Amino acid sequence: MWTRRAGAAVTAAAAMFGGVVATSPVAQAAPALPSGFVLVDTPTGQQAGTLTDVAFLPDGSTLTTGRLGSVQWAPQGGQPVQIASLPVYTAGSLGLTSIAVAPDYATTRTVYTTQAVSTGGTTKAFRVSKWRTLGTNEPTGLVDEAVVLEFQGKADNKGIQDVVVEPALGPDATKTALWIAVGDNSTVRSVDGATKDNVDPYALNALDINQPTGKILRVWPDGRGIESNPFFTTENPNSWSSRNYLSGLRHPRLTLDPRGGVIVTDTGWAARDEVNLAFPGQNMKWPCWEGTTQTPAYKDLPACANVANNAPLHEVNRGTATTTMFVGGLPYTGTSYPEAYRGAHFLADRNAHTLSTLKYDAAGKVTQTATVFATDIGDPVSAATAPNGDIVIADAATSILRRVSYKPANKGPTAGFEFSVDRDSKKISVNAGMSFDPDREALTYQWNFGDGSTGTGKLTEHTYAAGAGVTVTLTVTDPHGATNTKSQLVIPGEESPQLPLTTPGPEAVFSVNETIAVSAEDARDSVDGPIAVEWKADRVRCLRDRSCEITQLHTGSGPNFSMKFPNEADGRVIITASATNSRGVPVTRQYVANPRLTRFGLTSTHNAQYRVGSSNEAANRMVTAGSTVVFEPPQTALEGAATFSKWIDNLSPNRIRQITVPAGGITLNAEYVSPIHKRYTNEPILREWMGEPVGMELHESNSHWQQYARGRVYWTAAHGLAETHGAIYAKYVALGGHRFLGAPSTDEQRPPDVIGYYNHFVGGPGTGVGSIYHHPTLGTFEIHGEMRAKWAALGYETSYLGYPTSDSHATNPAGGFYNRFERGSIFYSDATGAHNVQGAIHDKWAALGYERSYLGYPTTDDTATSPAGGFYNRFQRGSIYYSDATGAHNVQGAIHDKWASLGYENSFIGYPTTDDTATNPAGGFYNHFQRGSIFYSDATGAHNVQGAIQARYAALGYERSYLGYPTVSDRAVSGGYQSDFQNGYIFYNSTTDEVIDRRY
């Protein structure tokens, strides 16, 4: 996951306690970093070459994943331990790929993983799972798997790449959003020799909002799409379109900038890697485009025709497919690095073994192109932010974590410990838990017990031979070698002084200016009796992604101590009580007063990057209730067009604000003005139609659009502003909006009958120009492409067909499309074009099964017969004819060909009076007509029998009679007409009107 910056790791400032031992990497070459920077390496326990991801837990320990299914926990100062081995599908590059820690891990112990799982043989599925870690403090296993989402995989590469957990925006802590990066999962082939016929068309699913691959998905932990997603529908929250945030990606990784904004890196195929500022509803156009160039081979596919590009924020031309491979990155929001790197986006490149930095401003404009920062850093597969803000690289080659630290900014540790004595055994127990490293880095602990003995570890014991006083010294060392010592007198043969504290309790929390009261009235020594107590209160401020700051607030003496909780958004208070007996033996106890946390959040109508506090503080985080927060949105939004207008809550046009955060939390929304917003502001009727704005204005390709409670407004250069609302809007969103039909080219309008409503649309990549029509009783339906062109030629809703009663649908089996209407249908296939079928002919074709029937697709429109009096449609293998006298009947196959040769309805036999019907016993088919019949069998072919001869044949029982099937059609002979049959003939005497039948 790519926002391991903060979530869980900074939620608990307990990460400042504990330690780790730095190890030396097994480097491919000597790493080269800017002056002052060093790599601090820690083991993960993963097998070399398998490491895929890392996430920090609240206490600063790490969870890592290995591609083969291993989940390892590495405590600070300890060795990694495998806590789970998950069954995964490991062909190709697949396996266990990512892990993320929930922001509320301290209470829920929730983590998320992404993996490929076997579904039998060589088939697999891609899965995001929610787990609970076993154990009270340190995790010992993963249990209670709940599948968040899962879908079938195709190729053995580019599956689910990443999962990122976003803290809840608002007071409901359960509203945690999961961001999921999914590759296109298409088969990879060489660019050399690639053509539109041999590239994998599966990659095109990246363009389709209704497919999961090639996407950034945004879901709740139960897998439902989030309501503010651009294509979310209440009717189907679990659809892929409802889950979709961003489309058109190949091999993406993502990060959420805590200041605001979504950054997606995408590894290309032919030559270019991308860095994108992602906006909801965008389509980045892979596989049609790669960077700012059309993709070889794919660009020639029909689905890529006329697809406009979304240019990336930045692209790197790799030259060859193996020179570079972006595996993501993340912003540096700490303060330890020199100013030149603050706010930069660090990009990890696995193939080049580099870290690069990229900078862009609050308006989404690049101010520094990607510049190499460090080389030969290993094979990075993932990046994370350490609790102090340092960039951490997961090196797949060695399966170690490599933290990029700026040594000159290192803040040395402070040693501190408490002890207890068992005077009978002369054993002391020491605890270095009071030691502290401002950078929240790993510490090592070295003990000198004053009798020549030493020890290591945060907790340890030592037994003395004698009971005389000794000086115990603790030395703590951070990974950069900075040390600090603490010495205290200990008398092993004497009970230690007692300093019990009466406190509000470990569960108590405090708002700003709320009183913290503690006491030590029972402080005493076994020899001295009551002893004096000294007090000290320190504020410990540990912002996410940066070093902690410690400030002394108050001191005091006596048995009681109280103070007001400070006005600090991100701090807590450590109250230390200390006393010393007459022999100089000290005792120290601490009480940690934690803040009453509540949610502070900033959002806006357009993605924007905020300045919170004095330096790049997070725009969505937990802060102390009652604290003061100062913040400022940018003048221009990240999409570069909309400008700040006002705060929605108080209508103030002043960008800089200072608020006191209420106990219930607060989320503030900044409004940015665009052409769409101006129209909305200036047109009361539009506001009435649309309702209130929802979410942010979006931009994709050549259009911008804004979501409202009851509709959307679009702007395009070709058509200007156009709105859609009401039932038409609902249908539009359900279909996928502009991803499907393109932007509207008209406002909602009334047709000539003033009954319904319609919008025309410019058309999407696969639809051509489209429309959506609404009728108050029939409903709301869309029509596009060739069907719409045919309907338009007929006169839209004023034609006989009337209003549509279905959407444009693909036929089954695939190969065509259709729309239903009040009085008919229009069907299209590449082979036949688009044609209308209506009235009774349509009803007959429907009864037969439409295009799935033997007739197939229509090849003509509904056409009047000549002379007038009937109608017909031709189909691929027959016709349906209608007249008032006969109704509608199908004629097909060889019988149809015979009737056609006779002249259809203009022949003597006239219109059909029955459908194409199987004979009994089976073996043939027939149609009856107004003045005759045509019979068919494989043995005899198709022949017409008509007039008086047909009447006699009917009286005998047709083909069931002794005559059998006709073998020669009705023909003129000497004296009359005759039809021959398998076993005889029927002759009609035209002079006497006599009809005779005879055997041969």
Secondary structure, 3 states (H helix, E strand, C coil): CCCCCCHHHHHCHHHHCCCCCCECCCCCCCCECCCCEEEEEEECCCCCCCEEEEEECCCCCEEEEECCCEEEEECCCCCCEEEEECCCCCCCCCCEEEEEECCCHHHHCEEEEEEEEEEECCEEEEEEEEEEEECCCCCCEEEEEEEEEEEECCCCCCCEEEEEEECCCCCCCCCCEEEEEECCCCCCCCCCCCCCCCCCHHHHHHHCCCCCCCEEEEECCCCCECCCCCCCCCCCCCCHHHHEEEECCCCEEEEECCCCCEEEEECCCCCEEEEEEECCCCECCCCCEECCEECCCHHHCHHHCCCCCCCCCEEEECCCCCCCCEEEEEECCCCCCCHHHCCCEEEEECCCCEEEEEEECCCCCEEEEEEEEEECCCCEEEEEECCCCCEEEEECCCCEEEEEEEHHHCCCCECCCEEEEECCCCEEEEECCCCECCCCCCCEEEEECCCCCEEECCEEEEECCCCCCEEEEEEEECCCCCEEEEEEEECCCCCCCECCCECCCCCCEECCCCEEEEECCCCEECCCEECCCEEEEEEEECCCCCCCEEEEEEEEECCEEEEECCCCCCEEEEEEEEEECCCCCEEEEEEEEEECEEEEEEEECCCCCCEECCCCCCCEEEEECCCEEEEECCCECCCCCCEEEEECCCCCCCCCEEEECCCCCEEEEEEEECHHHHHHHHCHHHHHHHCCECCCCEEECCEEEEEECCEEEEEECCCEEEEEEHHHHHHHHHHCCHHHHCCECCCCECCCCCCCEEEEEEEECCCEEEEEEEECCCEEEEEEHHHHHHHHHHCHHHCCCCCECCCCEECCCCCEEEEEECCEEEEEECCCEEEEEEHHHHHHHHHHCHHHCCCCCECCCCEECCCCCEEEEEECCEEEEEECCCEEEEEEHHHHHHHHHHCHHHCCCCCECCCCEECCCCCEEEEEECCEEEEEECCCEEEEEEHHHHHHHHHHCHHHCCCCCEEEEEEEECCEEEEEECCEEEEEECCCCCEEEEEC
